[in-house]
Amino acid sequence: MPLSEQEQRLLEEMERSLYHNDADFVATVGTHRGRPNARTIVIGILIAILGIAVIVTGVVLRQPIVGIAGFVIMFVGVLMAISSPKRGAAAPAPAEPAHQRASFMDRMNERWDKRQDGHDE
């Protein structure tokens, strides 16, 4: 169901207020961290498999401490595999034009602002 005009105006006012009053939050939430690194994913999976092997070894040897260590190793591997890359790792090259450096959300926000100001692209 589409929003009524009053609801659209209220939503726009809330967005503007958020952008003006809490710019740090908007910058944090709106950042795109980039594509996952295949190498990090593979290393994380291998560490997780190693952790499972250590868990099985702990069960066979009936040593709970070895099983716990295996679980920790497996957990670290899974976290490594599913974690997103650091912000600096996905930084674009300086030779790219400014319009390509802006994130998708930044470009969408700019287009939205232009439309609201009556300057269609």
Buried (B, 14 or more C-beta within 10 A) or exposed (E): EEEEEEEEEEEEEEEEEEBEEEEEEBEEEBEEEBEBBEEBBEBBBEBBEBBBEBBEBBEEEEEEEBBEBBBEBBEBBBEBBEBBEEEEEBEEEEEEEEEEEBBEEBEEBEEEEEEEEEEEE
